Amino acid sequence: MEILDGMHVEEIICVRLDYGDDFHKCIEQVAREKDIQTGVVLSGIGTFDVARIHHIVHTDFPAEDKFIEKEGPIELCSVQGIIADYKPHMHCTMALRGDELFSGHLEPGCSILYLGEVVIAKLSGKPLTRDRHPERGTPRLVAKKEPQ
């Protein structure tokens, strides 16, 4: 474990997504346009006509992902995550036609149907990035090293 402290909420940003917008790509675009090097996706809801996620398939190393694509109508019940180095890593829960629940890592390719709403906290103080664990190869959140 490593505690990554020393950050402060600089700004709260609300984002509206419209028909046809790619949820993941829009959050990446917001991170770039609003200079959110480090942030938190606090909350998000919406509807998709197409959703794309992945989840892990076993507990061995290296990790293996299974990608799933569903066609709607799909309710995005919740999404949250961390933005590090301008790249969002988001997990979500969705419902297909209101009765089939699924969850996982939200991928590019989730297309907004009626609406999308997201709240993001821009953090300052200590930039974060991701690297790979030296033994397991899994991604991990770390403080970004200052250039020397």
Secondary structure as UniProt FT lines:
FT   STRAND          8..17
FT   TURN            19..20
FT   HELIX           23..33
FT   TURN            34..35
FT   STRAND          38..56
FT   STRAND          65..84
FT   TURN            85..86
FT   STRAND          87..96
FT   TURN            97..99
FT   STRAND          100..106
FT   TURN            108..109
FT   STRAND          111..124
FT   STRAND          128..132
FT   TURN            134..136
FT   STRAND          139..143
//
